[in-house]
C-alpha cells in the first residue's frame, strides 16, 4: 500500500523559522514605507495650508491675519477670532482632517502621547475655536498684529507673504500647539516630547521627532520640506532671529543622532 507523503515535524519547523526570518526582514521595511506615506500626506496638508494663507493674503493687501495674540474689543479679550484656524475657516471649510498630521491624530484626552499627540482647544474664553483640534501650528512671527504681548517685539514680525528669502521663513509646521514663537535664545528640549505649554513657548512646541528626525514645515514661498531638528535654529523665524546660535548650541544626544 502506498502511503501519502507529508511534511515531517522538522520540515514544518524549518518552514516556520524561514517565515519568521522573512517577516523580521519585511516588517521594518513596511513600517518605513508606511511612515514615508504619512509624511507625504503631512506635507500635502501643509502645502494646502500655505495656499490658503496665500489666498487670504491676496484678499487682504498681502497682509496675514492679526493672530491669536490679538485682543478683540475694549475688554481685551483673546477669543480666538483672529487665529489662523478661525480666520481661514471660510477658505478651508469645516473639515478637521486637513489640520491633522497622519502621525498625530489623537489628542492627549483621546490617548495621544507627545510628540505625536494633537493639540486641543479647551478654554471656553477662546469661544471661536474652543473644541477645535489639530497638529500644526503657525509661526506667530508672521502674523500682522502690533500688540506687545508677552513682551514680544512687534517690529520683529513679518506680517506679509512677500519677503526676501521667503524660502527660509517658516509659515506653518508640525507642532504640539496651534502657534509657536521661537527665539534664538530658546534651548533645544532635553528629550523628545518635552513639550512646553507655558506662555510664549517656542522651540519646545515644534522640536520633536514625528518624521524620522525632522519637522515638516511650510514656508512663506509656499514650499514645504522636512527640516532636521538641529537645522530649525538656522531658519529665519523673525526679523531679528540670530541664526549664528546654531554654531555654539549645546545639542542634546537625542537630537545629535539625527544629524
DRENDO-1510 file (C-alpha; in Angstrom, 1 decimal, always signed):
<recs>
REC; n; res; u; v; w
REC; 1; UNK; +0.0; +0.0; +0.0 .
REC; 2; UNK; +1.3; +3.5; -0.9 .
REC; 3; UNK; +1.4; +5.8; +2.0 .
REC; 4; UNK; +0.7; +9.5; +1.3 .
REC; 5; UNK; +3.8; +11.6; +1.9 .
REC; 6; UNK; +3.6; +14.6; +4.2 .
REC; 7; UNK; +5.8; +17.1; +6.0 .
REC; 8; UNK; +7.8; +16.0; +8.9 .
REC; 9; UNK; +7.8; +18.0; +12.1 .
REC; 10; UNK; +11.3; +19.1; +11.4 .
REC; 11; UNK; +10.4; +20.3; +8.0 .
REC; 12; UNK; +7.4; +22.3; +9.4 .
REC; 13; UNK; +9.6; +23.9; +12.0 .
REC; 14; UNK; +12.1; +24.9; +9.3 .
REC; 15; UNK; +9.4; +26.5; +7.2 .
REC; 16; UNK; +8.0; +28.4; +10.2 .
REC; 17; UNK; +11.5; +29.6; +11.0 .
REC; 18; UNK; +12.1; +30.8; +7.5 .
REC; 19; UNK; +8.7; +32.7; +7.5 .
REC; 20; UNK; +9.7; +34.3; +10.8 .
REC; 21; UNK; +13.0; +35.5; +9.4 .
REC; 22; UNK; +11.3; +36.9; +6.3 .
REC; 23; UNK; +8.7; +38.7; +8.5 .
REC; 24; UNK; +11.5; +40.1; +10.6 .
REC; 25; UNK; +13.1; +41.5; +7.5 .
REC; 26; UNK; +9.9; +42.8; +5.8 .
REC; 27; UNK; +8.2; +44.4; +8.8 .
REC; 28; UNK; +10.7; +47.2; +9.3 .
REC; 29; UNK; +10.7; +47.9; +5.6 .
REC; 30; UNK; +6.9; +48.0; +5.6 .
REC; 31; UNK; +6.9; +50.3; +8.6 .
REC; 32; UNK; +9.3; +52.7; +6.8 .
REC; 33; UNK; +7.1; +52.7; +3.7 .
REC; 34; UNK; +4.1; +53.5; +6.0 .
REC; 35; UNK; +5.9; +56.3; +7.7 .
REC; 36; UNK; +7.0; +57.8; +4.4 .
REC; 37; UNK; +3.5; +57.7; +3.1 .
REC; 38; UNK; +2.2; +59.5; +6.2 .
REC; 39; UNK; +5.0; +62.1; +5.9 .
REC; 40; UNK; +3.9; +62.7; +2.3 .
REC; 41; UNK; +0.3; +63.3; +3.3 .
REC; 42; UNK; +1.5; +65.6; +6.1 .
REC; 43; UNK; +3.5; +67.7; +3.6 .
REC; 44; UNK; +0.5; +67.7; +1.3 .
REC; 45; UNK; -1.7; +69.1; +4.1 .
REC; 46; UNK; +0.9; +71.8; +4.9 .
REC; 47; UNK; +1.1; +72.8; +1.2 .
REC; 48; UNK; -2.7; +73.2; +1.2 .
REC; 49; UNK; -2.5; +75.4; +4.2 .
REC; 50; UNK; +0.2; +77.5; +2.6 .
REC; 51; UNK; -2.1; +78.1; -0.4 .
REC; 52; UNK; -4.9; +79.1; +1.9 .
REC; 53; UNK; -2.6; +81.6; +3.6 .
REC; 54; UNK; -1.7; +83.0; +0.2 .
REC; 55; UNK; -5.4; +83.2; -0.8 .
REC; 56; UNK; -6.1; +85.2; +2.4 .
REC; 57; UNK; -3.2; +87.5; +1.8 .
REC; 58; UNK; -4.3; +88.2; -1.8 .
REC; 59; UNK; -7.7; +89.3; -0.4 .
REC; 60; UNK; -6.1; +91.5; +2.3 .
REC; 61; UNK; -3.4; +93.6; +0.6 .
REC; 62; UNK; -0.8; +90.8; +1.1 .
REC; 63; UNK; -1.2; +91.0; +4.9 .
REC; 64; UNK; -1.6; +88.0; +7.0 .
REC; 65; UNK; -4.2; +87.7; +9.8 .
REC; 66; UNK; -3.7; +89.5; +13.1 .
REC; 67; UNK; -3.1; +86.3; +15.0 .
REC; 68; UNK; -4.3; +84.7; +18.2 .
REC; 69; UNK; -2.4; +87.1; +20.4 .
REC; 70; UNK; -4.6; +89.9; +19.2 .
REC; 71; UNK; -7.4; +91.0; +21.6 .
REC; 72; UNK; -10.8; +91.9; +20.5 .
REC; 73; UNK; -12.8; +94.9; +21.8 .
REC; 74; UNK; -12.2; +97.3; +24.6 .
REC; 75; UNK; -12.3; +94.5; +27.2 .
REC; 76; UNK; -9.1; +93.0; +25.8 .
REC; 77; UNK; -10.5; +89.5; +25.1 .
REC; 78; UNK; -8.5; +87.0; +23.2 .
REC; 79; UNK; -11.4; +84.9; +21.9 .
REC; 80; UNK; -9.7; +83.2; +19.0 .
REC; 81; UNK; -11.5; +85.1; +16.2 .
REC; 82; UNK; -8.1; +86.4; +14.9 .
REC; 83; UNK; -6.4; +83.0; +15.0 .
REC; 84; UNK; -5.4; +81.3; +11.7 .
REC; 85; UNK; -7.8; +78.5; +12.4 .
REC; 86; UNK; -10.9; +80.7; +12.5 .
REC; 87; UNK; -9.7; +83.3; +10.0 .
REC; 88; UNK; -9.1; +80.7; +7.3 .
REC; 89; UNK; -12.3; +78.8; +8.0 .
REC; 90; UNK; -14.1; +80.5; +5.1 .
REC; 91; UNK; -11.3; +79.2; +2.8 .
REC; 92; UNK; -10.7; +75.7; +4.3 .
REC; 93; UNK; -14.3; +74.7; +5.2 .
REC; 94; UNK; -15.3; +72.7; +8.2 .
REC; 95; UNK; -13.1; +69.7; +7.6 .
REC; 96; UNK; -10.9; +68.8; +10.6 .
REC; 97; UNK; -8.7; +66.3; +8.6 .
REC; 98; UNK; -6.5; +69.0; +7.0 .
REC; 99; UNK; -5.5; +70.2; +10.5 .
REC; 100; UNK; -4.2; +66.8; +11.4 .
REC; 101; UNK; -0.8; +65.2; +10.6 .
REC; 102; UNK; -1.4; +61.5; +10.0 .
REC; 103; UNK; +1.1; +60.7; +12.7 .
REC; 104; UNK; -0.6; +63.0; +15.3 .
REC; 105; UNK; -4.3; +62.5; +15.0 .
REC; 106; UNK; -5.3; +61.9; +18.7 .
REC; 107; UNK; -5.3; +64.5; +21.4 .
REC; 108; UNK; -4.0; +63.7; +24.9 .
REC; 109; UNK; -7.6; +63.2; +26.1 .
REC; 110; UNK; -8.0; +60.7; +23.3 .
REC; 111; UNK; -4.9; +58.7; +24.3 .
REC; 112; UNK; -2.3; +60.5; +22.2 .
REC; 113; UNK; +1.2; +60.9; +23.5 .
REC; 114; UNK; +3.9; +63.5; +22.9 .
REC; 115; UNK; +5.5; +64.1; +20.5 .
REC; 116; UNK; +2.7; +62.6; +18.3 .
REC; 117; UNK; -0.4; +64.0; +20.2 .
REC; 118; UNK; -2.6; +66.6; +18.6 .
REC; 119; UNK; -3.4; +69.8; +20.4 .
REC; 120; UNK; -6.9; +70.6; +21.6 .
REC; 121; UNK; -8.5; +74.0; +22.5 .
REC; 122; UNK; -10.3; +73.5; +25.8 .
REC; 123; UNK; -10.6; +77.1; +27.0 .
REC; 124; UNK; -14.2; +78.4; +26.9 .
REC; 125; UNK; -12.9; +82.0; +26.7 .
REC; 126; UNK; -11.5; +81.2; +23.3 .
REC; 127; UNK; -15.0; +80.6; +22.1 .
REC; 128; UNK; -14.4; +80.9; +18.4 .
REC; 129; UNK; -12.0; +77.9; +18.4 .
REC; 130; UNK; -13.0; +76.1; +21.6 .
REC; 131; UNK; -13.2; +72.4; +20.9 .
REC; 132; UNK; -11.0; +72.5; +17.8 .
REC; 133; UNK; -8.0; +70.2; +17.5 .
REC; 134; UNK; -5.1; +69.8; +15.1 .
REC; 135; UNK; -1.4; +69.0; +14.9 .
REC; 136; UNK; +0.0; +72.0; +13.0 .
REC; 137; UNK; +0.9; +75.4; +14.3 .
REC; 138; UNK; +1.6; +78.8; +12.8 .
REC; 139; UNK; +4.9; +80.7; +13.3 .
REC; 140; UNK; +3.4; +83.5; +15.3 .
REC; 141; UNK; +6.0; +85.9; +14.0 .
REC; 142; UNK; +4.4; +86.0; +10.6 .
REC; 143; UNK; +1.1; +87.5; +11.8 .
REC; 144; UNK; +0.3; +91.1; +11.5 .
REC; 145; UNK; -0.8; +92.3; +15.0 .
REC; 146; UNK; +1.2; +95.0; +16.6 .
REC; 147; UNK; +0.5; +94.1; +20.3 .
REC; 148; UNK; +3.4; +93.8; +22.6 .
REC; 149; UNK; +2.0; +90.6; +24.0 .
REC; 150; UNK; +4.3; +88.7; +26.5 .
REC; 151; UNK; +7.0; +91.3; +25.9 .
REC; 152; UNK; +7.2; +90.2; +22.2 .
REC; 153; UNK; +8.6; +92.8; +19.7 .
REC; 154; UNK; +6.0; +93.8; +17.2 .
REC; 155; UNK; +8.8; +95.1; +14.9 .
REC; 156; UNK; +10.2; +91.5; +14.6 .
REC; 157; UNK; +7.0; +90.4; +12.8 .
REC; 158; UNK; +6.9; +89.7; +9.0 .
REC; 159; UNK; +3.2; +90.5; +8.6 .
REC; 160; UNK; +3.1; +89.9; +4.8 .
REC; 161; UNK; +3.8; +87.0; +2.5 .
REC; 162; UNK; +6.2; +88.9; +0.2 .
REC; 163; UNK; +9.6; +88.7; +1.8 .
REC; 164; UNK; +13.2; +88.3; +0.7 .
REC; 165; UNK; +14.5; +84.8; +1.4 .
REC; 166; UNK; +10.9; +83.7; +1.9 .
REC; 167; UNK; +12.1; +80.1; +1.5 .
REC; 168; UNK; +13.8; +80.4; +4.9 .
REC; 169; UNK; +10.8; +81.9; +6.8 .
REC; 170; UNK; +8.6; +79.3; +8.4 .
REC; 171; UNK; +4.8; +79.8; +8.0 .
REC; 172; UNK; +3.3; +76.7; +9.4 .
REC; 173; UNK; +4.8; +73.4; +10.8 .
REC; 174; UNK; +4.3; +70.3; +12.8 .
REC; 175; UNK; +3.5; +71.5; +16.3 .
REC; 176; UNK; +2.1; +70.4; +19.6 .
REC; 177; UNK; +0.3; +73.7; +19.9 .
REC; 178; UNK; -1.6; +75.9; +17.4 .
REC; 179; UNK; +1.2; +78.5; +17.5 .
REC; 180; UNK; +4.9; +78.9; +18.4 .
REC; 181; UNK; +7.1; +81.9; +19.0 .
REC; 182; UNK; +10.6; +80.6; +18.6 .
REC; 183; UNK; +13.5; +82.8; +19.9 .
REC; 184; UNK; +17.2; +82.2; +19.1 .
REC; 185; UNK; +17.7; +82.1; +22.9 .
REC; 186; UNK; +15.5; +79.0; +23.2 .
REC; 187; UNK; +17.4; +75.9; +24.1 .
REC; 188; UNK; +16.6; +72.6; +22.5 .
REC; 189; UNK; +14.5; +70.2; +24.6 .
REC; 190; UNK; +16.4; +67.8; +26.7 .
REC; 191; UNK; +14.4; +64.9; +25.4 .
REC; 192; UNK; +11.9; +64.1; +22.7 .
REC; 193; UNK; +8.3; +65.1; +23.6 .
REC; 194; UNK; +9.4; +67.6; +26.3 .
REC; 195; UNK; +6.5; +69.9; +25.4 .
REC; 196; UNK; +6.1; +73.5; +26.7 .
REC; 197; UNK; +2.6; +74.6; +27.4 .
REC; 198; UNK; +4.0; +77.8; +29.1 .
REC; 199; UNK; +3.1; +81.2; +27.7 .
REC; 200; UNK; +5.5; +82.3; +25.0 .
REC; 201; UNK; +6.5; +78.7; +24.2 .
REC; 202; UNK; +9.0; +78.4; +21.3 .
REC; 203; UNK; +11.0; +75.5; +20.0 .
REC; 204; UNK; +9.8; +73.1; +22.7 .
REC; 205; UNK; +6.5; +73.1; +20.8 .
REC; 206; UNK; +7.9; +72.1; +17.5 .
REC; 207; UNK; +11.3; +70.4; +18.0 .
REC; 208; UNK; +10.2; +66.8; +18.2 .
REC; 209; UNK; +10.6; +63.6; +16.2 .
REC; 210; UNK; +7.5; +63.0; +14.2 .
REC; 211; UNK; +9.1; +62.4; +10.9 .
REC; 212; UNK; +12.4; +60.4; +11.0 .
REC; 213; UNK; +14.3; +63.1; +12.9 .
REC; 214; UNK; +12.7; +66.1; +11.2 .
REC; 215; UNK; +9.9; +68.6; +11.2 .
REC; 216; UNK; +7.7; +69.2; +8.2 .
REC; 217; UNK; +7.5; +73.0; +7.5 .
REC; 218; UNK; +5.6; +75.2; +5.0 .
REC; 219; UNK; +7.5; +78.4; +4.2 .
REC; 220; UNK; +6.3; +81.8; +3.0 .
REC; 221; UNK; +7.3; +81.0; -0.6 .
REC; 222; UNK; +4.7; +78.1; -0.4 .
REC; 223; UNK; +7.4; +75.4; -0.5 .
REC; 224; UNK; +7.2; +72.5; +2.0 .
REC; 225; UNK; +10.1; +70.4; +3.2 .
REC; 226; UNK; +11.3; +68.3; +6.2 .
REC; 227; UNK; +13.9; +70.1; +8.3 .
REC; 228; UNK; +16.3; +68.3; +10.6 .
REC; 229; UNK; +15.8; +69.4; +14.2 .
REC; 230; UNK; +19.2; +71.0; +14.6 .
REC; 231; UNK; +18.6; +73.0; +11.4 .
REC; 232; UNK; +15.5; +74.6; +13.0 .
REC; 233; UNK; +17.9; +77.2; +14.5 .
REC; 234; UNK; +19.2; +78.1; +11.1 .
REC; 235; UNK; +15.8; +79.4; +9.8 .
REC; 236; UNK; +14.6; +83.0; +9.9 .
REC; 237; UNK; +11.7; +82.8; +12.3 .
REC; 238; UNK; +11.5; +86.5; +12.9 .
REC; 239; UNK; +13.3; +89.6; +11.6 .
REC; 240; UNK; +15.9; +89.6; +14.4 .
REC; 241; UNK; +16.4; +85.9; +14.7 .
REC; 242; UNK; +20.2; +85.2; +15.1 .
REC; 243; UNK; +21.0; +82.0; +13.1 .
REC; 244; UNK; +24.6; +82.0; +14.3 .
REC; 245; UNK; +23.5; +80.4; +17.6 .
REC; 246; UNK; +23.5; +77.1; +15.7 .
REC; 247; UNK; +27.3; +77.1; +15.8 .
REC; 248; UNK; +27.5; +77.4; +19.6 .
REC; 249; UNK; +24.5; +75.4; +20.7 .
REC; 250; UNK; +24.9; +72.5; +23.1 .
REC; 251; UNK; +22.8; +69.8; +21.4 .
REC; 252; UNK; +21.3; +67.0; +23.5 .
REC; 253; UNK; +22.3; +63.5; +22.4 .
REC; 254; UNK; +18.8; +62.5; +21.2 .
REC; 255; UNK; +19.0; +65.3; +18.6 .
REC; 256; UNK; +22.6; +64.7; +17.7 .
REC; 257; UNK; +21.9; +61.2; +16.5 .
REC; 258; UNK; +19.6; +62.5; +13.7 .
REC; 259; UNK; +22.2; +64.9; +12.2 .
</recs>
